[in-house]
Amino acid sequence: MTFKAGPRNLLTDIAGLSVGHAHDQRLRSGTTAILCERPYVAAVHVMGGAPGTRETDLLEPHNSVETVNAIVLSGGSAYGLDAASGVQALLRERGVGLQVHDQRIPIVPAAILFDLVNGGDKDWGRYPPYRDLGYQAAADAAQDFELGTAGAGYGALTAGWKGGIGSASTVLDSGVTVAAIVAVNAVGSATVGTGRHFWAAPFEVGDEFGGLGLPEPMPADAAAVRLKFRDRQQAGANTTIGLVATDAALTKAAAKRMAMAAHDGLARAIWPAHTPADGDLVFALATGEHPAPEGNAAIDLHAIAAATMARAIARGVHAAQALPGDMMPAWSA
């Protein structure tokens, strides 16, 4: 199996998807909206111990709503769930949503990460700004979008480096495309030990996140458990949230299985992952442009979902930009 990135090496190599960011420099936080050109099959799988979500129960295979109109990733902890209301407002204005009698209800699941303690001014008054940020992100959705310090990854931090928003895509030999987008705000580290080599190095395409490979020999501290803010850990103060998508046809159950596989990529790219202090979550979307993969092709799809998620995580950290007042250094600085 060969690893070949799509033309943009972004989530939007899946036709029918667009991505918009909105963020506030003073706040050091933001939101990312993924819009669907038409309703697509969706699922979710949570493996972190402290998730924050909206409308995720409906994504379970046994529940009746099969498709969604958008997915939201946001900073702001529980306050950031308001971002989905802003995205929903824009879609309602456009007449997009599930028809129920004479009403259109946009289906917009969301997940949040914790970036409240990152040096930003969170004194926003009575109401948090995330609804407006969600509306702006949806309004700005396009095929090309920023990586690194943008959107839901604007205020993200990891153990040792700034986090950020990352994305990657892979085109399989069959022509099926798999792509991912992720906001990396892990309690753990995306790099080996205290160095700059990414754990995701075996899956790198070209030099998309520096081309350093793995260190040789592996450093003595490679297996050390580096934690962000080790002296003040608490559940929910971190979290990596993302989405894996394909243009193959999948049922909700099969989409959930793909989301589960993508978590393997998260664990290959971040050490440690899925901790009680993270709310690690992966959504899945399937647009159905290609037939459902079967046999070995289905195995390939799941392997590539994991590899693509790992690459997206490394690209998010690699692309983070240094800003005045940063609590962590940017990898690129």
C-alpha positions in Angstrom: 0.0 0.0 0.0 1.4 3.4 -1.0 0.9 6.7 0.9 0.0 9.5 -1.5 -1.4 12.8 -0.3 -4.3 14.5 -2.1 -3.8 17.7 -4.1 -4.4 20.0 -1.1 -3.3 17.5 1.6 -6.3 18.8 3.5 -9.7 17.5 4.6 -11.2 19.3 1.6 -9.7 16.8 -0.7 -13.0 15.0 0.1 -15.4 16.6 -2.4 -18.4 18.2 -0.7 -16.6 19.4 2.5 -15.5 22.9 3.3 -13.7 24.3 6.4 -13.8 27.7 8.1 -11.9 29.1 11.1 -12.7 31.9 13.4 -10.5 33.0 16.4 -9.8 35.9 18.7 -6.2 36.8 19.5 -7.1 38.5 22.8 -9.1 35.4 23.9 -6.5 33.0 22.5 -9.2 30.7 21.4 -11.3 29.9 18.4 -13.6 27.6 16.5 -13.5 25.4 13.4 -16.6 24.6 11.3 -16.7 21.7 8.8 -19.7 22.1 6.5 -21.3 19.4 4.4 -22.5 20.3 0.8 -25.3 17.8 1.4 -26.2 15.6 4.4 -23.5 13.0 5.0 -23.4 9.8 7.1 -21.6 10.5 10.4 -20.5 8.7 13.5 -18.3 9.4 16.6 -16.1 7.5 19.0 -14.8 8.9 22.3 -11.8 7.4 24.0 -10.7 10.2 26.3 -11.8 10.4 29.9 -13.2 13.9 29.9 -15.1 14.7 26.7 -17.3 17.7 26.1 -19.9 17.3 23.3 -23.2 18.3 21.7 -25.5 16.1 19.6 -23.2 13.1 19.7 -25.8 10.6 21.0 -27.7 10.9 17.7 -24.6 9.6 15.9 -24.8 6.2 17.5 -25.7 3.5 14.8 -28.9 2.5 16.6 -30.4 6.0 16.6 -32.6 7.3 13.8 -30.8 10.4 12.3 -28.4 9.1 9.7 -26.7 12.2 8.4 -25.4 15.6 9.6 -25.1 19.1 8.0 -21.9 20.2 9.8 -19.4 19.3 12.5 -17.9 21.8 14.9 -14.6 21.6 16.7 -14.1 24.4 19.3 -11.9 25.8 22.0 -13.5 27.2 25.1 -14.3 24.1 27.1 -18.0 23.8 27.9 -18.5 27.4 26.8 -17.3 26.5 23.3 -20.3 24.3 22.7 -22.1 27.6 21.9 -20.2 27.6 18.6 -22.5 25.0 17.2 -25.4 27.3 17.7 -23.7 29.9 15.5 -23.1 27.4 12.8 -26.7 26.2 13.1 -27.9 29.8 12.8 -26.0 30.3 9.5 -27.3 27.0 8.1 -30.8 27.8 9.0 -30.6 31.1 7.2 -29.5 29.1 4.1 -32.4 26.7 4.5 -30.2 23.8 5.3 -31.2 21.1 7.8 -33.4 18.1 8.6 -37.0 18.7 7.4 -39.4 18.1 10.3 -43.0 19.1 9.4 -42.6 22.7 8.3 -39.3 23.3 10.1 -35.6 22.9 9.0 -33.3 21.8 11.8 -29.6 21.9 11.0 -27.9 18.8 12.5 -24.5 20.1 13.9 -22.7 17.8 16.4 -19.8 19.4 18.2 -16.8 18.7 20.5 -14.7 21.0 22.6 -11.2 21.2 24.0 -9.9 23.1 27.1 -7.9 26.2 26.4 -9.1 28.4 29.2 -5.7 28.5 30.9 -3.4 29.6 28.1 -2.7 33.3 28.8 -5.7 34.6 26.9 -8.2 37.1 28.4 -11.3 35.1 29.2 -13.2 37.9 30.9 -15.8 38.1 28.2 -18.7 39.4 30.3 -22.1 37.8 30.5 -22.1 35.6 27.4 -19.1 33.9 25.9 -18.2 34.8 22.3 -18.3 31.3 20.8 -21.7 31.5 19.1 -20.5 34.5 17.1 -17.2 32.7 16.4 -19.1 29.7 15.1 -21.3 31.8 12.8 -18.1 33.5 11.4 -16.3 30.2 10.9 -19.2 28.8 9.0 -19.6 31.9 6.9 -15.9 31.7 6.0 -15.9 28.0 5.1 -13.8 27.3 2.0 -11.7 24.6 0.3 -8.4 26.1 1.5 -7.8 26.9 5.2 -5.0 27.6 7.6 -3.1 25.0 9.7 -1.4 25.6 13.0 -2.5 28.6 15.1 -6.0 28.9 13.7 -9.6 28.1 14.6 -10.1 25.5 17.3 -6.3 25.1 17.5 -5.6 28.8 18.1 -5.0 28.5 21.8 -4.0 24.8 21.9 -1.0 23.5 23.8 0.7 20.2 24.2 3.5 18.9 26.5 6.5 20.9 25.4 5.1 22.6 22.2 2.2 24.7 21.1 -0.6 22.7 19.6 -2.7 23.7 16.7 -5.1 22.6 13.9 -3.8 20.0 11.6 -5.1 18.2 8.4 -3.9 15.6 6.0 -5.3 13.5 3.2 -4.4 10.1 1.5 -5.5 8.8 -1.8 -5.7 5.0 -1.9 -4.7 2.9 -4.9 -8.4 2.3 -5.5 -9.1 6.1 -5.9 -10.8 6.4 -2.5 -9.7 9.3 -0.5 -9.4 9.4 3.3 -8.7 12.8 5.1 -8.6 14.1 8.6 -8.7 17.4 10.5 -7.7 17.7 14.2 -7.3 20.2 16.9 -4.3 19.1 19.0 -4.4 20.1 22.7 -3.1 17.0 24.3 -1.8 16.5 27.8 0.9 14.4 26.2 3.5 15.1 23.6 3.6 14.8 19.8 7.4 14.5 19.8 9.8 11.9 21.0 11.2 12.7 24.4 12.3 16.3 24.7 13.4 16.5 21.0 11.8 17.6 17.8 11.2 14.3 16.0 7.5 13.5 15.7 6.1 10.2 16.9 4.1 10.1 13.6 7.3 10.1 11.5 6.8 6.6 10.0 3.6 7.8 8.2 5.0 11.1 6.9 4.5 11.9 3.2 7.5 13.9 1.9 8.6 16.4 4.5 5.0 17.6 5.4 6.1 18.0 9.1 9.8 18.5 8.8 11.1 15.3 7.3 13.2 14.4 10.4 12.1 10.8 10.7 12.5 9.1 14.0 15.7 9.8 16.1 18.6 7.3 15.7 19.2 6.0 18.3 16.1 6.6 20.2 16.8 8.9 23.1 16.9 7.6 26.7 13.8 9.7 27.5 11.7 8.4 24.6 9.3 6.5 26.9 9.2 9.2 29.6 5.7 10.4 30.3 5.8 14.1 29.6 2.7 15.9 30.7 1.5 19.5 30.0 1.3 21.4 33.3 2.2 18.3 35.3 2.0 20.3 38.5 -1.7 21.1 38.1 -3.4 18.3 36.2 -7.1 17.9 36.3 -9.6 16.0 34.1 -10.8 17.9 31.1 -8.0 20.5 30.9 -6.6 19.2 27.6 -8.1 17.1 24.7 -7.5 16.3 21.1 -10.6 16.4 18.9 -10.8 15.6 15.3 -12.7 14.2 12.3 -11.8 11.5 9.7 -13.7 11.5 6.4 -13.8 9.3 3.3 -15.6 9.6 0.0 -16.5 5.9 0.2 -20.0 4.8 1.1 -20.3 3.7 4.7 -23.1 2.9 7.0 -23.2 4.7 10.4 -21.8 1.5 12.0 -19.0 1.3 9.5 -18.3 5.1 10.0 -18.0 4.5 13.7 -15.5 1.7 13.1 -13.5 4.1 10.9 -13.5 6.6 13.8 -12.3 3.9 16.1 -9.5 3.1 13.8 -8.5 6.8 13.5 -8.0 6.7 17.3 -5.1 4.3 16.6 -3.5 7.1 14.7 -4.0 9.5 17.6 -2.2 7.0 19.9 0.6 6.6 17.4 1.1 10.4 17.2 0.7 11.4 20.9 2.3 9.9 24.0 0.4 9.4 26.2 -3.0 9.5 24.7 -6.6 8.8 25.8 -5.9 9.7 29.4 -8.3 10.7 32.1 -7.2 14.3 31.6 -8.1 14.3 27.9 -11.5 14.2 26.2 -10.1 12.6 23.0 -12.8 12.2 20.4 -12.9 11.5 16.7 -15.9 12.1 14.4 -16.3 10.3 11.1 -18.0 11.3 7.8 -18.7 9.3 4.7 -19.8 11.1 1.5 -20.6 8.0 -0.5 -19.0 8.9 -3.8 -17.3 5.5 -4.1 -18.7 2.0 -3.4 -18.2 0.6 0.1 -14.8 -1.1 0.4 -14.9 -4.9 1.1 -12.4 -7.4 2.2 -8.8 -6.2 2.2 -9.9 -2.9 0.8 -11.8 -2.3 4.0 -8.8 -3.1 6.1 -6.7 -0.7 4.0 -9.3 2.0 4.6 -9.0 1.6 8.4 -5.2 1.5 8.3 -5.1 4.7 6.2 -7.6 6.4 8.6 -5.2 5.8 11.4 -2.1 6.9 9.4 -3.9 10.0 8.1 -5.0 11.1 11.6 -1.4 10.7 12.9 -0.1 12.9 10.0 -2.7 15.5 10.7 -1.7 15.7 14.4 1.9 16.2 13.5 1.1 18.8 10.9 -1.0 20.7 13.4 2.0 21.0 15.9 4.5 21.6 13.1 2.5 24.5 11.6 1.8 26.4 14.9 3.0 29.9 14.8 4.8 31.8 17.7 2.8 34.7 19.2 3.7 37.2 21.9 2.9 35.8 25.4 3.0 32.2 24.4 3.1 29.7 27.3 4.9 27.1 25.1 7.3 27.4 22.2 6.2 26.8 18.6 7.9 23.9 16.9 8.5 26.1 13.9 10.1 28.9 15.9 
